[in-house]
Amino acid sequence: MDSQMRLTPSDVVQKQLEAYNRRDIDDFMQWWAPDCEYFAFPSTLLATGVDEIRQRHIERFKEPNLNGILLSRVAMGNLVIDHERVIRTFPEGPGELEVICIYEVDDGKITSARFKIGEKQLYA
């Protein structure tokens, strides 16, 4: 049995968050299913499949301040919901925003993700 198959859905989401914070695109992408879907909450499709999700993150991973801070996590079955504070470098300057991330995980891979984005707060 593949080691990813033994991970819980929470483990999978944590591994991809750790890769996100390291800005390691290859490690980040290994946690996404080939046919995964990526939405702005509730149902605006932003990307389908690993190639489109990779493209969305290549530029973001160049941001020097990029960091996702887990505030809370709840999991039930294959569903994992994270509340995060994400530090970013926006075109207007550095800042942060809160994000609710809703992941579906099957067979050790994220198959669907929905992101509810809070208001951007720029640092003074």
N, CA and C atoms as a LAMMPS dump frame, in Angstrom:
ITEM: TIMESTEP
0
ITEM: NUMBER OF ATOMS
372
ITEM: BOX BOUNDS ff ff ff
-5.0000000000000000e+02 5.0000000000000000e+02
-5.0000000000000000e+02 5.0000000000000000e+02
-5.0000000000000000e+02 5.0000000000000000e+02
ITEM: ATOMS id mol type element x y z
1 1 1 N 0.846 -1.184 0
2 1 2 C 0 0 0
3 1 3 C 0.888 1.243 0
4 2 1 N 0.587 2.191 -0.863
5 2 2 C 1.299 3.465 -0.948
6 2 3 C 1.145 4.23 0.358
7 3 1 N 2.217 4.901 0.801
8 3 2 C 2.166 5.609 2.088
9 3 3 C 1.131 6.723 2.086
10 4 1 N 0.866 7.355 0.924
11 4 2 C -0.164 8.394 0.871
12 4 3 C -1.545 7.821 1.153
13 5 1 N -1.755 6.56 0.835
14 5 2 C -3.056 5.935 1.056
15 5 3 C -3.327 5.765 2.551
16 6 1 N -2.29 5.713 3.378
17 6 2 C -2.463 5.521 4.813
18 6 3 C -2.657 6.835 5.565
19 7 1 N -2.417 7.946 4.914
20 7 2 C -2.581 9.24 5.567
21 7 3 C -4.057 9.577 5.72
22 8 1 N -4.396 10.241 6.813
23 8 2 C -5.763 10.727 6.976
24 8 3 C -5.962 11.943 6.071
25 9 1 N -7.216 12.311 5.773
26 9 2 C -7.445 13.541 5.021
27 9 3 C -6.783 14.762 5.674
28 10 1 N -6.813 14.845 6.998
29 10 2 C -6.144 15.962 7.686
30 10 3 C -4.64 15.948 7.444
31 11 1 N -4.045 14.756 7.432
32 11 2 C -2.609 14.642 7.155
33 11 3 C -2.281 15.178 5.763
34 12 1 N -3.096 14.812 4.786
35 12 2 C -2.878 15.245 3.404
36 12 3 C -2.944 16.766 3.315
37 13 1 N -3.97 17.355 3.91
38 13 2 C -4.124 18.813 3.878
39 13 3 C -2.95 19.482 4.591
40 14 1 N -2.506 18.915 5.701
41 14 2 C -1.357 19.481 6.419
42 14 3 C -0.092 19.417 5.571
43 15 1 N 0.125 18.299 4.892
44 15 2 C 1.315 18.149 4.046
45 15 3 C 1.321 19.186 2.925
46 16 1 N 0.139 19.432 2.313
47 16 2 C 0.127 20.425 1.239
48 16 3 C 0.31 21.83 1.796
49 17 1 N -0.182 22.114 3.011
50 17 2 C 0.043 23.425 3.635
51 17 3 C 1.537 23.626 3.925
52 18 1 N 2.195 22.594 4.411
53 18 2 C 3.634 22.688 4.68
54 18 3 C 4.416 22.948 3.39
55 19 1 N 4.05 22.266 2.308
56 19 2 C 4.708 22.488 1.018
57 19 3 C 4.427 23.901 0.506
58 20 1 N 3.196 24.386 0.703
59 20 2 C 2.826 25.756 0.333
60 20 3 C 3.737 26.742 1.055
61 21 1 N 3.91 26.556 2.343
62 21 2 C 4.729 27.482 3.125
63 21 3 C 6.211 27.415 2.76
64 22 1 N 6.67 26.289 2.254
65 22 2 C 8.052 26.177 1.763
66 22 3 C 8.162 26.68 0.324
67 23 1 N 7.012 26.919 -0.3
68 23 2 C 6.935 27.325 -1.704
69 23 3 C 7.577 26.273 -2.61
70 24 1 N 7.322 25.014 -2.27
71 24 2 C 7.855 23.873 -3.02
72 24 3 C 6.74 23.361 -3.935
73 25 1 N 6.738 23.836 -5.172
74 25 2 C 5.625 23.55 -6.081
75 25 3 C 5.481 22.053 -6.347
76 26 1 N 6.585 21.331 -6.471
77 26 2 C 6.483 19.899 -6.768
78 26 3 C 5.893 19.127 -5.592
79 27 1 N 6.359 19.421 -4.389
80 27 2 C 5.804 18.76 -3.206
81 27 3 C 4.344 19.165 -3.019
82 28 1 N 4.039 20.44 -3.216
83 28 2 C 2.665 20.929 -3.099
84 28 3 C 1.736 20.172 -4.048
85 29 1 N 2.151 20.022 -5.286
86 29 2 C 1.279 19.423 -6.297
87 29 3 C 1.081 17.924 -6.105
88 30 1 N 2.001 17.241 -5.421
89 30 2 C 1.831 15.79 -5.257
90 30 3 C 0.595 15.45 -4.429
91 31 1 N 0.042 16.413 -3.7
92 31 2 C -1.116 16.165 -2.836
93 31 3 C -2.446 16.403 -3.548
94 32 1 N -2.396 16.82 -4.815
95 32 2 C -3.609 17.106 -5.587
96 32 3 C -3.868 15.983 -6.59
97 33 1 N -5.125 15.564 -6.697
98 33 2 C -5.515 14.534 -7.665
99 33 3 C -5.384 15.093 -9.083
100 34 1 N -5.083 14.241 -10.06
101 34 2 C -4.922 14.717 -11.435
102 34 3 C -6.123 15.504 -11.957
103 35 1 N -7.329 15.124 -11.55
104 35 2 C -8.551 15.776 -12.046
105 35 3 C -9.2 16.675 -10.988
106 36 1 N -8.4 17.18 -10.061
107 36 2 C -8.936 18.002 -8.971
108 36 3 C -9.582 19.287 -9.503
109 37 1 N -10.467 19.832 -8.665
110 37 2 C -11.142 21.091 -8.994
111 37 3 C -10.887 22.093 -7.877
112 38 1 N -10.72 23.356 -8.27
113 38 2 C -10.292 24.435 -7.377
114 38 3 C -11.287 25.583 -7.564
115 39 1 N -12.009 25.93 -6.497
116 39 2 C -13.117 26.88 -6.591
117 39 3 C -12.927 28.085 -5.675
118 40 1 N -13.478 29.22 -6.098
119 40 2 C -13.782 30.305 -5.17
120 40 3 C -15.15 29.939 -4.606
121 41 1 N -15.288 29.983 -3.291
122 41 2 C -16.531 29.58 -2.631
123 41 3 C -17.695 30.436 -3.125
124 42 1 N -18.867 29.845 -3.401
125 42 2 C -19.156 28.428 -3.24
126 42 3 C -18.892 27.586 -4.485
127 43 1 N -19.003 28.172 -5.693
128 43 2 C -18.959 27.292 -6.862
129 43 3 C -18.36 27.937 -8.113
130 44 1 N -17.533 28.96 -7.954
131 44 2 C -16.879 29.558 -9.118
132 44 3 C -15.601 28.77 -9.407
133 45 1 N -15.631 28.008 -10.487
134 45 2 C -14.492 27.167 -10.839
135 45 3 C -13.327 28.039 -11.307
136 46 1 N -12.181 27.906 -10.641
137 46 2 C -10.989 28.688 -10.975
138 46 3 C -9.953 27.867 -11.731
139 47 1 N -9.912 26.565 -11.466
140 47 2 C -8.922 25.705 -12.117
141 47 3 C -9.4 24.263 -12.056
142 48 1 N -9.072 23.521 -13.104
143 48 2 C -9.37 22.094 -13.171
144 48 3 C -8.086 21.359 -13.511
145 49 1 N -7.749 20.388 -12.713
146 49 2 C -6.575 19.57 -12.976
147 49 3 C -5.292 20.168 -12.436
148 50 1 N -4.3 19.304 -12.305
149 50 2 C -3.045 19.717 -11.679
150 50 3 C -2.283 20.752 -12.492
151 51 1 N -2.386 20.719 -13.811
152 51 2 C -1.649 21.701 -14.611
153 51 3 C -2.151 23.115 -14.341
154 52 1 N -3.465 23.292 -14.295
155 52 2 C -4.025 24.623 -14.032
156 52 3 C -3.747 25.074 -12.597
157 53 1 N -3.836 24.158 -11.651
158 53 2 C -3.556 24.523 -10.253
159 53 3 C -2.075 24.869 -10.094
160 54 1 N -1.209 24.122 -10.737
161 54 2 C 0.229 24.436 -10.704
162 54 3 C 0.461 25.852 -11.238
163 55 1 N -0.127 26.179 -12.374
164 55 2 C 0.064 27.511 -12.965
165 55 3 C -0.4 28.617 -12.023
166 56 1 N -1.498 28.403 -11.317
167 56 2 C -2 29.406 -10.363
168 56 3 C -0.993 29.662 -9.244
169 57 1 N -0.222 28.652 -8.888
170 57 2 C 0.66 28.777 -7.725
171 57 3 C 2.102 29.134 -8.065
172 58 1 N 2.535 28.929 -9.285
173 58 2 C 3.923 29.241 -9.642
174 58 3 C 4.241 30.704 -9.344
175 59 1 N 3.386 31.628 -9.777
176 59 2 C 3.634 33.053 -9.509
177 59 3 C 3.482 33.369 -8.028
178 60 1 N 2.475 32.813 -7.397
179 60 2 C 2.253 33.078 -5.973
180 60 3 C 3.454 32.634 -5.147
181 61 1 N 4.065 31.53 -5.524
182 61 2 C 5.19 31.011 -4.751
183 61 3 C 6.431 31.902 -4.873
184 62 1 N 6.41 32.875 -5.772
185 62 2 C 7.508 33.84 -5.879
186 62 3 C 7.382 34.962 -4.85
187 63 1 N 6.232 35.065 -4.182
188 63 2 C 6.026 36.126 -3.19
189 63 3 C 6.924 35.879 -1.977
190 64 1 N 7.733 36.865 -1.584
191 64 2 C 8.699 36.646 -0.499
192 64 3 C 8.059 36.436 0.874
193 65 1 N 6.875 36.968 1.093
194 65 2 C 6.242 36.89 2.415
195 65 3 C 5.196 35.784 2.521
196 66 1 N 5.005 35.014 1.47
197 66 2 C 3.915 34.036 1.443
198 66 3 C 4.001 33.068 2.618
199 67 1 N 2.902 32.978 3.367
200 67 2 C 2.846 32.046 4.492
201 67 3 C 1.39 31.836 4.897
202 68 1 N 1.001 30.588 5.025
203 68 2 C -0.33 30.249 5.52
204 68 3 C -0.233 29.806 6.969
205 69 1 N -0.969 30.477 7.837
206 69 2 C -0.955 30.168 9.269
207 69 3 C -2.279 29.509 9.62
208 70 1 N -2.222 28.268 10.055
209 70 2 C -3.426 27.53 10.417
210 70 3 C -3.966 28.051 11.742
211 71 1 N -5.207 28.545 11.718
212 71 2 C -5.86 29.026 12.935
213 71 3 C -6.704 27.934 13.569
214 72 1 N -7.365 27.13 12.73
215 72 2 C -8.152 26.004 13.239
216 72 3 C -8.421 25.028 12.104
217 73 1 N -8.702 23.789 12.494
218 73 2 C -9.011 22.739 11.514
219 73 3 C -10.063 21.827 12.107
220 74 1 N -11.01 21.434 11.273
221 74 2 C -12.004 20.441 11.654
222 74 3 C -12.098 19.448 10.497
223 75 1 N -12.281 18.181 10.84
224 75 2 C -12.357 17.146 9.813
225 75 3 C -13.462 16.162 10.151
226 76 1 N -14.134 15.7 9.11
227 76 2 C -15.132 14.646 9.245
228 76 3 C -15.117 13.847 7.95
229 77 1 N -14.858 12.557 8.075
230 77 2 C -14.785 11.729 6.876
231 77 3 C -13.693 12.243 5.955
232 78 1 N -14.045 12.46 4.689
233 78 2 C -13.052 12.929 3.724
234 78 3 C -13.017 14.452 3.596
235 79 1 N -13.756 15.157 4.451
236 79 2 C -13.841 16.617 4.39
237 79 3 C -12.952 17.243 5.462
238 80 1 N -12.144 18.228 5.058
239 80 2 C -11.274 18.967 5.979
240 80 3 C -11.533 20.449 5.756
241 81 1 N -11.8 21.167 6.848
242 81 2 C -12.056 22.605 6.767
243 81 3 C -11.011 23.323 7.614
244 82 1 N -10.244 24.181 6.955
245 82 2 C -9.222 24.977 7.63
246 82 3 C -9.64 26.436 7.68
247 83 1 N -9.299 27.101 8.775
248 83 2 C -9.383 28.555 8.89
249 83 3 C -7.936 29.015 8.962
250 84 1 N -7.517 29.822 7.992
251 84 2 C -6.121 30.237 7.906
252 84 3 C -6.004 31.75 7.815
253 85 1 N -4.878 32.245 8.258
254 85 2 C -4.453 33.615 7.973
255 85 3 C -3.321 33.468 6.963
256 86 1 N -3.471 34.126 5.818
257 86 2 C -2.471 34.006 4.762
258 86 3 C -1.784 35.356 4.581
259 87 1 N -0.47 35.334 4.72
260 87 2 C 0.345 36.525 4.515
261 87 3 C 0.809 36.503 3.067
262 88 1 N 0.613 37.638 2.379
263 88 2 C 0.923 37.721 0.951
264 88 3 C 1.608 39.036 0.634
265 89 1 N 2.168 39.106 -0.547
266 89 2 C 2.663 40.355 -1.101
267 89 3 C 1.722 40.708 -2.242
268 90 1 N 0.805 41.631 -1.978
269 90 2 C -0.18 42.06 -2.964
270 90 3 C 0.437 43.136 -3.862
271 91 1 N -0.178 43.434 -5.009
272 91 2 C 0.333 44.531 -5.842
273 91 3 C 0.431 45.855 -5.065
274 92 1 N -0.473 46.049 -4.096
275 92 2 C -0.477 47.285 -3.304
276 92 3 C 0.519 47.237 -2.155
277 93 1 N 1.109 46.076 -1.894
278 93 2 C 2.074 45.933 -0.814
279 93 3 C 1.773 44.713 0.034
280 94 1 N 2.587 44.482 1.067
281 94 2 C 2.395 43.307 1.919
282 94 3 C 1.156 43.432 2.8
283 95 1 N 0.563 42.283 3.1
284 95 2 C -0.619 42.265 3.955
285 95 3 C -1.049 40.839 4.223
286 96 1 N -2.286 40.709 4.681
287 96 2 C -2.809 39.384 5.003
288 96 3 C -4.301 39.348 4.764
289 97 1 N -4.815 38.151 4.748
290 97 2 C -6.253 37.937 4.654
291 97 3 C -6.583 36.621 5.323
292 98 1 N -7.835 36.492 5.721
293 98 2 C -8.293 35.225 6.289
294 98 3 C -8.958 34.416 5.191
295 99 1 N -8.802 33.115 5.292
296 99 2 C -9.346 32.207 4.286
297 99 3 C -9.961 31.008 4.998
298 100 1 N -11.155 30.631 4.551
299 100 2 C -11.746 29.35 4.927
300 100 3 C -11.506 28.424 3.738
301 101 1 N -10.845 27.304 3.985
302 101 2 C -10.479 26.343 2.951
303 101 3 C -11.256 25.053 3.205
304 102 1 N -11.994 24.612 2.212
305 102 2 C -12.8 23.4 2.343
306 102 3 C -12.262 22.375 1.343
307 103 1 N -11.651 21.328 1.863
308 103 2 C -11.007 20.316 1.03
309 103 3 C -11.774 19.005 1.083
310 104 1 N -11.865 18.335 -0.066
311 104 2 C -12.31 16.946 -0.131
312 104 3 C -11.085 16.116 -0.501
313 105 1 N -10.858 15.049 0.239
314 105 2 C -9.672 14.216 0.047
315 105 3 C -10.12 12.773 -0.165
316 106 1 N -9.638 12.173 -1.244
317 106 2 C -9.933 10.77 -1.53
318 106 3 C -8.65 10.066 -1.941
319 107 1 N -8.421 8.884 -1.398
320 107 2 C -7.251 8.066 -1.745
321 107 3 C -5.945 8.846 -1.623
322 108 1 N -5.828 9.662 -0.571
323 108 2 C -4.587 10.371 -0.304
324 108 3 C -4.323 11.584 -1.165
325 109 1 N -5.342 12.065 -1.885
326 109 2 C -5.187 13.23 -2.763
327 109 3 C -6.358 14.19 -2.568
328 110 1 N -6.087 15.479 -2.714
329 110 2 C -7.146 16.493 -2.676
330 110 3 C -7.866 16.452 -4.017
331 111 1 N -9.172 16.19 -3.977
332 111 2 C -9.959 16.096 -5.207
333 111 3 C -10.743 17.369 -5.482
334 112 1 N -10.983 18.161 -4.436
335 112 2 C -11.744 19.397 -4.586
336 112 3 C -11.341 20.346 -3.464
337 113 1 N -11.279 21.634 -3.801
338 113 2 C -10.984 22.646 -2.787
339 113 3 C -11.806 23.893 -3.085
340 114 1 N -12.382 24.456 -2.024
341 114 2 C -13.156 25.694 -2.131
342 114 3 C -12.575 26.685 -1.132
343 115 1 N -12.418 27.936 -1.579
344 115 2 C -11.779 28.957 -0.754
345 115 3 C -12.688 30.17 -0.613
346 116 1 N -13.048 30.474 0.623
347 116 2 C -13.799 31.686 0.956
348 116 3 C -12.767 32.694 1.452
349 117 1 N -12.583 33.75 0.691
350 117 2 C -11.525 34.724 0.945
351 117 3 C -12.084 35.911 1.713
352 118 1 N -11.422 36.251 2.81
353 118 2 C -11.803 37.414 3.602
354 118 3 C -11.234 38.697 3.009
355 119 1 N -11.489 39.785 3.698
356 119 2 C -11.037 41.093 3.235
357 119 3 C -9.527 41.234 3.408
358 120 1 N -8.893 41.767 2.387
359 120 2 C -7.459 42.012 2.408
360 120 3 C -7.141 43.119 3.411
361 121 1 N -6.139 42.886 4.253
362 121 2 C -5.669 43.885 5.216
363 121 3 C -4.212 44.194 4.882
364 122 1 N -3.959 45.402 4.383
365 122 2 C -2.586 45.788 4.065
366 122 3 C -1.875 46.252 5.321
367 123 1 N -0.585 45.94 5.407
368 123 2 C 0.212 46.406 6.538
369 123 3 C 0.525 47.886 6.329
370 124 1 N 0.535 48.646 7.41
371 124 2 C 0.788 50.098 7.311
372 124 3 C 2.248 50.373 7.043
